[in-house]
Amino acid sequence: MRRKGTLKELRLFAGLTRHQLAEALGKSDSTIQNWETGRSQPNANDIVRLEQVLNMRWADVILVQKDLS
């Protein structure tokens, strides 16, 4: 089970707006919104960039999600 909101929480913790994250990743605001709401998922390249921009490891996020479900 996926927990919606995790990406948004990480983005906010990093002090970024949706627009700032979109610009950093070269994506649209609506793409980031879709990821945050679970309508779509980032691909492998996007995950690597998210790790860099948000200064986190995606594996850690997945483990936290698993523990919370």
HELIX and SHEET records of a PDB file:
HELIX    1   1 THR A    6  PHE A   13  1                                   8    
HELIX    2   2 ARG A   18  LEU A   25  1                                   8    
HELIX    3   3 ASP A   29  THR A   37  1                                   9    
HELIX    4   4 ALA A   44  LEU A   54  1                                  11    
HELIX    5   5 TRP A   58  LEU A   68  1                                  11    
END                                                                             
